[in-house]
Amino acid sequence: MLESYVTPLLMSYVNKYIKNLKPSDLQLSLWGGDVVLSKLDLKLDVLEQELKLPFTFMSGHIHELRIHVPWTKLGSEPVVITINTMECILKLRDGAQDDHDSGSSSTSRSVSDSSKAVAKPRRLQQAAPSDPDLPPGYVQSLIRRVVNNVNIVVNNLILKYVEDDIVLSVNITAAECYTVDDMWERAFMDIAAPELVLRKVINFADCTVCLDKRNASGKIEFYQDPLLYKCSFRTRLHFTYDNINSKIPSVIKIQTMVESLKLSITDQQLPMFIRILELIIALYYGEIGGHREGEGEEGSGHAREAGGNVPGMDVDIENQGTTTDLYLQPGSLEDGDQGWVSWAWSFVPAIVDAEEESEEDLYQQRETGSIPNCPQQHTHKDPIVSIGFYCTKASVTFKLTETHSESSYYSPQKVKSREVLCLEQQGITIEVLMMGEPFFDCQIGFVGCRALCLKGIMGVRDFEDNMNRSEEEAVFFSCGDSLSNKGMTYLTNSLFDYRSPENNGVRAEFILDTANHKETYTEIAGMQRFGAFYMDYLYTMENSSGKGSQDFSVANTEEVAPVVQETSIKRLVVGPLDVRLHSSAVHRILKMVTCAMDHEYEPYCKPQQEMIEESHGPAKSEEISSLEEFIPTRLTCLTLLQVSVTVSMAEFNLLQSLMPVIMGHKAAPGPVYVAVFQPVRPLPSVQFEVERVNVEHSVPMYAPELVSTVSSLSQPSDNLLHHCYAHLYLKVFGFQAGLTCQDSTGGFLPLIPIIPSFSTALYGKQIQMPAYWSKRSSVPTDECILELPHFTVQATRAQTLLLQAVCQSWTHSTTNGAPLTLSKSLLNEVFRAPGVKSLGPSPTLEGSIQNLELKFCSRATVKCASGTVGAVKVCARTPGSGEGAKEKLVPLIQGPSDTKELHTSRWLNEIRKPESLLAPDLLAFSVLVPQQGDSCRNSEDVTGCGKSPALFLWIPLSRPRSHFSVD
């Protein structure tokens, strides 16, 4: 009888999560084909054990549960499980409750395990009677088909999370999971050779997310607009197996597609929304939930033993904040100490494995009905898991709320919202690829992004419908391209791409090593696929012999852990970027900042003070040689391409009511009165352009352990000291600035250069854990180097006055926010129309500097600064008054300069060019400022350890005859 095999399988799931069920009644109802259970309570302790997250379920109910089993067509029709109205309420677990729950959790877990052990023979006994018409192979195949084709329907799913005054609720009207064929159409399928693939689809209809604030009594006075309203999306699941008897798929792909995602955030919701984001980040980094304490005790000891190289962990602690990446190997910690990352990884294979774990006791038995033999123990390879999220179009609208009272005194107050700013994105991709703990990769990309102003702000109706302003004027931020030009490249190789290998019956290939990953996913490849933004975060853990991460397996506990080499690389690329900072944009941005700061939430994790641990003796030579060979670091690379920032003259200025709040002061009381807004045209602006910006930042992964080991050495090598610093490299190419003007059509005139194009480089480093180096005066704590090959500033009198007017429009606020007035003659002199002759030549004052190098260094006993200046020049250029006349160059300051013929009249009239780049520097200086402190008493360097600070200044000239010449 099929009932004796299928019924215990279904009962095991229902009885695991639902309270107070009578197995006898459930069994009789299942044999009838339909089960209807009402008003069910969930086993909250079981859910908490399954999730292993720092949350407590306050309540969990199911209004109605229906199970339909087509006994007569079990091999061709799916079992349908329908849940009508399921509601769960969660809250964050506090520290005291965490300790209490950890003890009760282990107790309930042992009780649950024991109950499973008791229930298992009963299930075997129920399935013991064998039917000669149902051979074991057939039963095994049938149960697998039943499990693979179960349909789950959830109607009205409600999830709520409460914390402080925050109430976050998620309501999904309908969700359905079913099996599909190779065309992603609903079908009854099974895993069959040669493809060995199982496909499923989950459809979510009308997802609504609300974020409201409750008062001290727990009631919500005003309901805010939903964050997300009736959004529908679909998820495709693709499982690939190595063979038909595999318990766990070798490749798991879970990808979600959203056509349109519209978010709405009010000023009251913004602090709560940021609080939720901080909660997610704290969960990811293991900063809450009692995980960090247990991890720190084991991890720090292991790190000191291995010289800072801890396999499977990625930890970074900085002085100004705490940043921790956790990557834990399977089995490295107990279940109670695992963090969110380990929990997430252990849950992914359980999506498939949990179903087959229950059925294993049913079909693995002999014909005699005895207890089945234990399955053969073997170590399986970690499956490849690919998770993706794709969105065609998304928008985030910020709103300001206003409270209105009705005419009646007893009428409730109503909250009205007003749109002020909108952020739009196109072609969003978030992809995660991982295989066990040793490999993790996350890629995020945008095809296009832009931000625009809406309606009015702070009483200024600058973009109301009656203003008749174009959409191009409202856009103040644009980056990348549009989908119409780029195409559907953001879906490349996804389950929603018809050209992907999975949609063409071909097994997908994945790159799981660092070298090939860097060669394939370059910055150029990322920008070709997206265009606006591309991020690639790669973490790998490879053994020192050079084998890939796929060779890791669960080793014997008695064996010594292999030495691994960890790499963590984040690469971010921002494509062509255009930012226009006019009054409308600046006031909206600063208003959102003030709204985000309007809260009294305590941080989830406060930065801990730096503590110096006592050294347990000098490091061993094996540890030092291991560190010399490889030290794990975390590298972050940022690249900006074709950036343009335009700062327009303020058309209205109400910053006096915003800046005090941002600076931490109280805002000025009283309403703000503004004049009627009128666009200023022509509108002068200052524009900054840069061709490319490269930023590299590197820090050691295990700074506490590394610094503790290296600082204990009497003479550490340069390589070890280099890795004890956080390094920053900044390179700027093709930077220039100038004046432009926005005309009545919204376009900008050609740029008038004030600062011609130049390039520069900056390098800085900062010691990690400074407390360990307080007695090492020879070790620099901070160092900064600036290199500037050439820099020029040039401007006429009219251009200088216009620059001053633009700056004063932002620094000097008026009572009613009215803009400053500019004379038309000044604008006409700066922005001359082509073909219009000027009344007279306008001289240009030009100043330039060449081969500038500055260096700053700070130690425990002294701070010093040094630098060199290759050449300096200040001159006045006057264009010729007549046709064909050459411009005149009048040098005011120039050096180095040969003054041997200074007494002659020819020397004053000739145009002197700078000497060769190989000439000696004009100026070289060094400044030393001793520092007072307790460290001076313990230091051998007595140069800067006096009772009063001293100043040493050396300014050697390059040569006696080369000096400044002033005309």
Number of C-alpha atoms within 10 A of each C-alpha: 12 16 16 19 21 23 19 23 21 20 16 17 13 16 16 15 15 17 13 10 15 9 14 9 10 20 17 13 16 22 16 13 15 16 18 14 15 13 12 18 18 23 18 19 16 17 16 16 16 11 13 20 21 22 17 20 19 13 14 19 19 19 15 16 19 15 20 18 24 16 16 10 10 16 16 14 19 24 22 19 20 19 23 18 19 22 19 18 19 17 16 19 19 14 13 8 13 18 14 10 18 14 13 13 19 14 12 16 15 12 12 14 12 12 11 14 11 11 13 17 15 13 19 22 15 16 22 21 13 15 11 9 8 12 11 18 10 12 17 17 15 19 21 18 20 21 19 23 26 18 21 17 19 19 18 20 19 19 17 20 19 19 16 13 17 21 20 21 19 19 21 21 19 19 22 17 22 21 23 20 16 15 11 15 13 14 18 18 22 22 20 12 11 10 15 16 24 22 25 23 22 19 16 19 19 17 19 18 21 19 25 22 21 17 12 8 7 13 12 15 13 15 13 21 20 19 22 19 17 16 18 20 19 17 19 22 20 18 19 23 21 16 17 15 10 13 18 23 23 19 21 23 20 21 22 21 21 17 14 15 19 15 18 20 23 24 21 19 25 22 23 24 18 13 20 15 12 15 17 12 15 19 19 18 21 24 21 23 23 21 19 18 14 14 19 13 10 12 22 16 14 16 20 21 16 21 25 28 27 25 24 20 22 22 21 19 21 17 13 9 12 15 17 20 16 22 25 22 18 17 12 14 16 10 14 15 17 26 27 24 18 22 16 14 17 13 15 14 20 13 12 17 15 14 16 18 12 15 20 15 18 25 21 18 18 13 14 10 14 12 14 16 9 9 8 6 6 6 9 12 15 19 18 19 21 21 17 22 18 22 21 20 18 18 18 18 21 23 23 21 16 11 10 11 12 10 8 7 8 8 9 13 13 14 15 13 16 16 18 24 24 18 18 18 23 24 27 23 22 18 18 20 20 22 21 22 23 26 23 19 20 18 20 21 26 28 30 23 24 21 21 20 25 25 16 18 20 16 13 19 19 24 21 13 11 8 13 9 14 11 12 11 15 20 20 20 19 20 22 23 21 17 17 7 8 17 14 15 15 26 23 14 15 25 23 18 15 14 13 17 15 20 18 11 12 10 14 12 7 12 12 20 19 19 9 10 14 14 10 12 13 13 18 13 13 22 20 15 20 29 26 28 24 25 21 23 17 23 21 24 26 24 17 14 10 9 11 17 21 17 11 18 14 12 12 8 9 6 7 8 11 13 16 21 21 25 19 21 18 19 19 20 23 23 23 19 20 19 20 21 21 20 21 26 23 16 19 19 14 16 22 19 17 20 18 19 15 15 13 7 12 8 11 14 13 10 14 12 8 14 10 12 10 7 12 9 8 11 18 13 9 11 17 18 11 16 21 13 10 15 21 23 22 20 20 18 18 16 17 19 17 16 19 18 18 21 20 23 26 28 22 27 25 23 19 17 19 18 16 14 19 18 10 10 10 12 14 12 7 7 9 14 13 18 14 12 17 14 13 17 13 16 21 26 24 23 23 19 20 20 17 18 22 16 18 17 17 19 24 26 27 26 24 25 23 26 24 22 26 23 18 16 12 9 9 13 12 10 13 19 16 13 23 25 22 21 20 18 17 16 16 17 17 15 20 20 21 22 24 23 25 16 14 12 11 16 11 15 13 11 18 18 18 21 20 16 17 16 19 18 17 18 17 19 22 18 23 23 22 17 11 19 21 18 19 19 19 14 14 20 21 19 19 18 18 16 19 17 15 18 18 18 16 20 21 18 15 18 21 14 14 21 19 11 18 20 16 14 22 20 13 14 19 17 13 14 23 19 20 19 10 12 7 10 10 14 17 13 16 21 19 11 9 6 6 8 9 11 8 9 13 17 16 18 18 19 20 16 19 21 17 21 18 18 18 17 18 21 19 25 26 21 19 17 18 18 18 19 21 23 24 23 20 19 18 17 17 16 15 14 14 8 6 7 9 11 13 13 17 18 23 16 16 22 22 26 19 16 13 10 10 11 9 9 9 10 14 14 11 11 12 14 10 15 14 7 11 7 12 16 20 22 22 18 15 17 15 19 17 23 21 17 11 13 17 22 14 13 16 13 14 12 11 20 21 13 8 9 13 13 10 10 12 11 13 12 16 16 12 8 12 18 17 19 16 10 10
